[in-house]
Amino acid sequence: MATLQKVIATYQLGPGDRIYIDTGSYVDPNTVTLTSLDSGSSSNWIEIVGSTNRQAGGTVFGQRSGQPASLRFDFRAGASNIIMRDIILTNVVRGVGISNSASLRLDWVEVRGATSRAFELGAGARGIELTHCVAYKGAGGVYLNGLSITNIAIRNSLFWENSGF
């Protein structure tokens, strides 16, 4: 399909489903939104998997030119038990937004040059794990936006040359 959002809108994702995204650049101005309808179970997570071939460029979501996308990935409204790995985000205002969601794991997610925040964790974010994640040359790395954010783990990640936060 032409976009990841089209796959998510077309198919009812369920526990154990895996979406593989090949090496390449994917240009789409729209936010990829995941909610409770796109969730796995505590023993059988949904996986969104990009390419591990970084030498060939990896799996890159972004705009080629012009205005950056306002938000690239939005986990909200009960999204849970989802793993996203090996994804690169470029030319965005915010890379990944998480609110009112639980049990999410971002692994090897890289946000390049976010004009606001690479990773924004909002109210109701709980059980979130960022492992081997990168945010660089942007305005901010990780932003905690809310009082009811609990059980957040950031491991083996790198945030550099960000201008704020």
LOKEDO-459648 format. One record per residue: residue number from 0; z, y, x negated of N, C-alpha, C in turn. Coordinates in steps of 0.05 Angstrom, whole numbers, m for minus. Layout:
<pts>
PT   seq     n.zz     n.yy     n.xx    ca.zz    ca.yy    ca.xx     c.zz     c.yy     c.xx
PT   NUM        Z        Y        X        Z        Y        X        Z        Y        X
...
</pts>
This chain:
<pts>
PT   seq     n.zz     n.yy     n.xx    ca.zz    ca.yy    ca.xx     c.zz     c.yy     c.xx
PT     0        0      m24      m17        0        0        0        0       25      m18
PT     1       m7       47       m6      m10       71      m22       16       83      m32
PT     2       38       80      m16       63       91      m25       86       72      m19
PT     3      108       75      m34      131       59      m30      143       65       m2
PT     4      143       90        7      153       96       33      138       82       55
PT     5      112       78       51       95       64       70      104       34       72
PT     6      110       22       49      120       m6       49      146       m7       65
PT     7      164       11       59      190       11       73      188       16      103
PT     8      169       34      110      165       40      139      151       17      153
PT     9      134        2      139      118      m19      152      133      m45      155
PT    10      149      m52      135      163      m78      135      193      m75      139
PT    11      204      m93      155      233      m93      158      245     m107      135
PT    12      257      m92      116      269     m103       93      295     m117      101
PT    13      301     m139       87      326     m153       93      337     m165       68
PT    14      361     m177       70      374     m189       47      355     m207       30
PT    15      355     m202        4      340     m218      m14      311     m209      m19
PT    16      302     m189       m4      275     m178       m8      273     m163      m34
PT    17      250     m165      m46      245     m152      m72      218     m138      m70
PT    18      217     m113      m78      192      m97      m79      186      m93     m109
PT    19      163     m102     m118      155      m97     m145      135      m75     m146
PT    20      138      m56     m165      120      m34     m167      108      m35     m195
PT    21       82      m36     m197       68      m40     m223       70      m15     m240
PT    22       63      m19     m266       60        3     m285       40       23     m274
PT    23       47       49     m275       28       69     m267       43       94     m257
PT    24       27      115     m250       38      139     m239       32      140     m209
PT    25       53      146     m194       51      146     m165       57      175     m156
PT    26       37      188     m145       39      215     m136       42      216     m106
PT    27       65      226      m97       70      228      m68       90      250      m64
PT    28       84      271      m49      103      293      m46      127      286      m27
PT    29      126      263      m14      146      255        5      170      241       m7
PT    30      193      244        4      217      230       m4      216      201        5
PT    31      225      183      m13      229      155       m5      257      153        6
PT    32      260      147       32      285      146       45      293      118       52
PT    33      318      111       45      329       84       52      354       88       68
PT    34      357       73       89      380       75      107      392       47      112
PT    35      409       45      132      421       19      139      400       m1      147
PT    36      377        8      157      355      m10      165      342      m23      141
PT    37      347      m13      117      335      m23       92      355      m35       74
PT    38      375      m47       84      398      m56       68      399      m86       65
PT    39      411      m95       42      416     m123       37      443     m131       48
PT    40      453     m153       38      480     m162       45      496     m163       19
PT    41      522     m167       22      540     m167       m1      533     m189      m21
PT    42      521     m210      m12      514     m232      m30      484     m235      m36
PT    43      468     m217      m23      439     m220      m26      427     m191      m23
PT    44      425     m178      m45      417     m150      m46      387     m147      m44
PT    45      377     m124      m35      349     m116      m36      344     m104      m64
PT    46      321     m110      m75      315      m99     m101      288      m83     m100
PT    47      288      m60     m113      264      m44     m117      260      m43     m147
PT    48      239      m56     m157      237      m61     m185      211      m49     m196
PT    49      213      m31     m215      190      m20     m229      183      m36     m253
PT    50      164      m26     m268      154      m40     m291      172      m36     m315
PT    51      176      m57     m331      191      m55     m356      173      m47     m379
PT    52      147      m44     m374      128      m37     m395      129       m7     m401
PT    53      150        2     m414      152       31     m421      131       40     m441
PT    54      122       22     m458      102       30     m477       76       38     m463
PT    55       70       26     m440       46       34     m425       52       56     m405
PT    56       76       66     m405       83       89     m388      104       82     m366
PT    57      108       56     m360      127       49     m340      118       55     m311
PT    58      136       55     m293      131       62     m265      142       91     m260
PT    59      123      109     m256      130      138     m255      124      149     m227
PT    60      144      160     m214      141      175     m189      142      204     m195
PT    61      123      220     m186      124      249     m191      100      263     m182
PT    62      101      289     m185       79      306     m178       63      312     m204
PT    63       38      314     m202       22      321     m226       24      351     m233
PT    64       23      368     m213       25      396     m217       35      410     m192
PT    65       40      436     m195       50      450     m171       79      448     m167
PT    66       87      452     m142      116      451     m135      127      423     m139
PT    67      151      421     m150      164      395     m152      172      384     m125
PT    68      173      358     m122      183      346      m98      213      353      m94
PT    69      221      359      m70      249      368      m66      269      345      m72
PT    70      263      321      m63      281      298      m68      263      273      m70
PT    71      266      258      m90      248      234      m94      259      210      m79
PT    72      284      202      m83      296      179      m70      321      188      m56
PT    73      323      181      m30      346      189      m13      358      164       m1
PT    74      382      157      m10      397      135        1      418      147       20
PT    75      416      141       46      434      154       65      438      137       90
PT    76      455      147      108      459      135      134      464      105      133
PT    77      482       96      115      490       68      114      474       50       96
PT    78      456       61       80      441       45       61      462       30       43
PT    79      458        4       39      477      m11       23      464      m36       11
PT    80      478      m45      m10      469      m69      m24      440      m68      m33
PT    81      434      m47      m47      407      m43      m58      409      m38      m88
PT    82      390      m50     m102      387      m46     m131      360      m33     m135
PT    83      360      m11     m151      335        2     m159      335        3     m189
PT    84      313       m8     m201      313       m9     m230      285       m4     m242
PT    85      286        6     m267      261       11     m282      242       30     m268
PT    86      253       53     m260      238       74     m247      241      100     m262
PT    87      219      115     m265      220      141     m278      212      162     m257
PT    88      227      184     m256      222      206     m237      216      231     m252
PT    89      194      245     m245      187      270     m258      180      291     m237
PT    90      181      316     m246      174      339     m230      187      339     m202
PT    91      214      339     m203      230      338     m178      251      360     m179
PT    92      260      368     m156      283      386     m154      308      368     m158
PT    93      310      347     m142      331      327     m144      318      300     m146
PT    94      328      283     m165      316      257     m168      325      237     m148
PT    95      352      232     m147      363      212     m129      387      224     m114
PT    96      386      223      m88      409      232      m72      421      208      m57
PT    97      448      207      m58      462      185      m45      485      197      m28
PT    98      485      192       m2      507      200       15      510      180       37
PT    99      535      176       46      542      157       67      529      130       62
PT   100      531      121       37      519       95       29      539       81       10
PT   101      536       55        9      555       39       m7      540       17      m22
PT   102      553        8      m44      543      m15      m59      514      m11      m67
PT   103      509       10      m83      482       15      m93      484       13     m124
PT   104      463        2     m136      462        0     m165      435       11     m175
PT   105      437       32     m191      413       43     m205      415       34     m234
PT   106      394       21     m243      393       10     m269      367       18     m283
PT   107      369       31     m306      346       40     m321      329       60     m304
PT   108      343       77     m289      329       98     m274      330      124     m292
PT   109      307      136     m296      305      159     m314      294      183     m298
PT   110      308      205     m299      299      229     m286      293      250     m307
PT   111      268      259     m308      259      278     m328      255      306     m315
PT   112      270      325     m325      265      353     m318      271      361     m289
PT   113      292      350     m277      299      357     m249      308      387     m249
PT   114      297      403     m232      303      431     m231      330      437     m219
PT   115      343      417     m206      370      421     m195      388      399     m206
PT   116      385      375     m196      403      353     m203      387      327     m206
PT   117      393      312     m227      380      286     m230      391      266     m210
PT   118      418      264     m209      432      245     m191      452      261     m175
PT   119      450      261     m149      470      275     m132      484      255     m114
PT   120      510      253     m117      526      235     m101      541      252      m81
PT   121      536      248      m55      548      265      m34      569      250      m19
PT   122      579      263        2      601      252       18      594      224       28
PT   123      614      206       26      611      179       36      598      160       16
PT   124      592      170       m8      581      152      m29      604      136      m40
PT   125      601      109      m40      623       92      m50      611       67      m62
PT   126      623       57      m83      613       33      m96      586       37     m109
PT   127      582       60     m122      557       67     m134      558       61     m164
PT   128      538       49     m175      537       43     m204      512       53     m216
PT   129      514       70     m237      492       79     m253      494       66     m280
PT   130      475       49     m287      476       35     m312      450       39     m327
PT   131      452       47     m352      428       53     m369      411       74     m357
PT   132      422       93     m342      407      115     m330      405      138     m349
PT   133      384      154     m345      378      177     m363      371      201     m346
PT   134      382      224     m354      374      250     m343      371      269     m366
PT   135      347      281     m369      344      299     m391      325      322     m385
PT   136      330      344     m399      314      369     m397      313      378     m368
PT   137      335      377     m354      337      386     m327      359      406     m323
PT   138      365      413     m298      387      432     m293      414      418     m293
PT   139      415      392     m285      440      378     m284      436      348     m284
PT   140      456      334     m294      455      305     m296      465      292     m271
PT   141      491      290     m268      504      277     m245      520      299     m231
PT   142      517      301     m205      531      321     m189      546      307     m166
PT   143      572      311     m165      589      299     m144      593      321     m123
PT   144      582      316      m99      581      337      m78      596      327      m53
PT   145      622      327      m53      637      318      m30      664      307      m38
PT   146      682      306      m19      709      297      m24      712      267      m21
PT   147      696      254       m5      700      225        1      681      208      m16
PT   148      679      214      m42      663      198      m60      683      180      m75
PT   149      678      154      m73      697      135      m86      683      113     m101
PT   150      697      102     m121      689       79     m135      661       82     m148
PT   151      658      102     m165      633      108     m179      636       99     m208
PT   152      616       85     m217      616       76     m245      590       85     m259
PT   153      593       98     m282      570      106     m298      574       93     m325
PT   154      555       74     m331      558       58     m356      533       60     m373
PT   155      537       63     m399      515       62     m418      491       80     m410
PT   156      498      103     m400      477      122     m391      476      146     m410
PT   157      455      161     m409      451      183     m427      442      208     m412
PT   158      456      230     m416      449      256     m403      448      277     m426
PT   159      424      288     m430      422      308     m452      401      329     m446
PT   160      406      352     m459      389      376     m456      387      384     m427
PT   161      408      380     m412      410      391     m384      423      418     m386
PT   162      415      437     m370      425      464     m373      450      470     m358
PT   163      460      453     m341      484      458     m326      499      434     m319
PT   164      521      438     m304      539      417     m295      552      404     m318
</pts>
